[in-house]
Amino acid sequence: MRIGTSVPDDVFLEAGNLAKRLGISKSELFRQALVAYIKTKSIAETSDPGNVREKLDAVYSQESSELDEALLKMQWASLPK
């Protein structure tokens, strides 16, 4: 699909230089950049504190959250006095 968009001149020139160095077209560079941006935003949304809480609740509804007694003692012993 073709789209039209506007970017500042300096960004367009830098994109052209980068595309040339990478040996790809500006269109391909913009496509890759948009894909990376979308992935980053998708990851950020799943990092939402509400989402993390829901995931932890799901895990701990099936798993115990109790600490192993021996591990707890080793952790305490490793702390500086």
C-alpha positions in Angstrom: 0.0 0.0 0.0 1.3 3.5 -0.8 0.9 6.3 1.6 2.0 9.9 1.6 3.5 11.6 4.7 5.6 14.6 5.6 8.8 14.6 7.6 11.2 17.4 8.3 13.9 18.0 5.7 16.7 17.1 8.1 15.1 13.8 9.0 14.5 13.0 5.3 18.1 13.8 4.4 19.4 11.6 7.3 17.1 8.8 6.3 18.4 9.0 2.7 22.0 8.9 3.9 21.3 5.9 6.2 19.4 4.0 3.5 22.3 4.5 1.1 24.8 3.3 3.7 22.6 0.2 4.4 22.1 -0.4 0.7 18.3 -0.2 0.9 15.7 2.1 -0.5 14.2 4.9 1.7 10.9 3.2 1.4 12.4 0.0 2.9 14.1 2.1 5.6 10.8 3.8 6.6 9.1 0.4 6.5 11.7 -1.2 8.8 11.6 1.9 11.1 7.8 1.7 11.4 7.8 -2.0 12.1 10.4 -1.5 14.9 8.4 1.4 16.3 5.2 -0.7 16.4 7.0 -3.6 18.1 8.5 -1.2 20.7 5.1 0.3 21.4 3.5 -3.2 21.7 6.2 -4.2 24.2 5.6 -1.0 26.1 1.9 -1.8 26.4 2.6 -5.2 27.7 4.9 -3.7 30.2 2.0 -1.7 31.6 1.9 -2.1 35.4 -1.7 -3.3 35.2 -0.7 -6.0 32.7 2.3 -7.1 34.9 0.0 -7.4 37.9 -2.5 -9.5 36.0 0.3 -11.8 34.8 1.7 -12.2 38.3 -1.8 -12.8 39.7 -2.2 -15.5 37.1 1.1 -17.2 38.0 0.6 -17.0 41.7 -2.9 -18.3 41.5 -1.3 -21.6 40.4 2.1 -21.4 42.1 3.1 -20.9 45.7 4.8 -17.6 46.6 6.4 -19.0 49.7 10.2 -18.8 50.0 12.2 -21.9 50.5 13.5 -21.8 54.1 17.0 -22.8 53.2 17.2 -20.3 50.4 15.9 -17.6 52.7 18.6 -18.4 55.3 21.3 -18.2 52.7 20.0 -14.9 51.4 20.0 -13.4 54.9 23.5 -14.8 55.6 24.8 -13.1 52.4 23.7 -9.6 53.5 26.4 -7.4 55.1 25.9 -6.9 58.8 
